[in-house]
Amino acid sequence: MKLSAGIKPFAWGAVSGAILWWIVLAFGFGWMSSGTAQKQAARLSGDAVIAALAPVCAEKFMAHPNAAVKKAALAKASSWDRRDVFEKQWVTRPGDQSPDMNLVTACSELVLRSS
C-alpha cells in the first residue's frame, strides 16, 4: 500500500512530534516513568532513614563505657571493617538482618567528627 504524497509528510511529522514531545516532557518538565519514580522514592526514603538513625547510633556509641578506646579503633579501621566496631543492633536498619554499610558510614563520620 502506497501512501499519498500528502499523508507521508504528515505521518513523519506526527512521529517526529511525538518523539520530540516525549523528550520535552522527560527532560524539560521532569516527567518520568512510574518505575523510575518508585526507584527514586525508595532511594530517597532510604537516605532519610539513614539520616535519622545515624545520630542515634553516634549517641549510643559515645555513651558506651569504652567510647574513647572504640573511637580510636574506629579511626584505625578500614571502611569495610568499621561495621565490626559498632554493636550490630546500632547499625542494622529495622527489619534487616545484617548491618547497613550506609548507616555504618554515616555513623562513623558523626563519631569521628565529635570531640
C-alpha positions in Angstrom: 0.0 0.0 0.0 1.4 3.3 -1.0 0.7 6.5 0.9 -0.3 9.5 -1.0 2.0 12.5 -1.3 0.2 14.5 1.4 -0.1 11.8 4.0 3.6 10.7 4.1 5.0 14.1 5.3 2.1 14.3 7.8 3.0 10.8 9.2 6.7 11.7 9.5 5.7 15.0 11.2 3.4 13.2 13.7 6.1 10.6 14.6 8.8 13.3 14.9 6.4 15.5 17.0 5.6 12.6 19.3 9.2 11.8 19.9 10.1 15.5 20.4 7.2 15.9 22.8 8.3 12.9 24.9 11.8 14.4 25.1 10.4 17.7 26.2 8.3 16.1 28.9 11.1 13.9 30.1 13.9 16.5 30.2 12.1 19.8 30.3 9.4 19.1 32.8 10.9 16.2 34.8 8.4 13.6 33.6 9.4 10.0 34.4 8.0 6.6 34.3 6.4 5.1 37.4 9.2 2.6 37.7 11.8 5.3 37.8 9.7 7.3 40.3 9.5 4.3 42.6 13.2 3.7 42.4 13.9 7.3 43.2 11.4 7.3 46.1 12.9 4.2 47.6 16.4 5.7 47.4 15.3 9.0 48.9 13.4 7.3 51.7 16.4 5.0 52.4 18.6 8.1 52.6 16.1 9.7 55.1 16.2 6.6 57.3 20.0 6.7 57.4 19.9 10.4 58.2 17.5 9.8 61.1 19.3 6.7 62.5 22.9 7.9 62.2 22.7 10.5 65.1 21.1 7.8 67.3 23.9 5.4 66.5 26.6 8.0 67.2 24.9 8.9 70.5 24.8 5.3 71.6 28.4 4.8 70.5 29.6 7.9 72.6 27.6 6.7 75.6 29.5 3.4 75.6 31.8 3.0 78.7 34.8 2.3 76.4 34.0 5.0 73.9 37.5 6.5 73.7 39.1 3.1 73.0 36.4 2.2 70.5 36.7 5.6 68.8 40.5 5.1 68.4 39.8 1.6 66.9 37.2 3.1 64.6 39.7 5.7 63.3 42.2 3.0 62.6 39.8 0.6 60.9 39.3 0.5 57.2 35.9 1.5 55.9 34.9 -2.2 55.4 36.0 -3.2 58.9 34.2 -0.3 60.7 31.0 -2.3 61.0 32.8 -4.7 63.4 33.5 -1.7 65.8 29.8 -1.0 66.2 27.2 -3.0 68.1 25.2 -4.9 65.5 21.9 -3.5 66.6 23.1 0.1 66.3 23.9 -0.2 62.6 21.1 -2.6 61.5 18.1 -0.9 60.0 14.7 -2.1 61.4 13.6 -5.3 59.6 17.1 -6.1 58.3 19.3 -9.0 59.5 22.8 -7.5 58.8 24.4 -4.1 59.3 23.7 -1.4 56.7 27.0 -0.1 55.3 25.5 3.3 54.6 24.4 3.6 58.2 27.9 2.4 59.3 29.5 5.1 57.1 27.2 7.9 58.3 27.5 6.9 62.0 31.3 6.7 61.6 31.5 10.1 60.2 29.5 11.6 63.0 31.5 9.8 65.7 34.9 10.7 64.2 33.8 14.4 63.9 32.7 14.6 67.5 35.1 15.7 70.1 
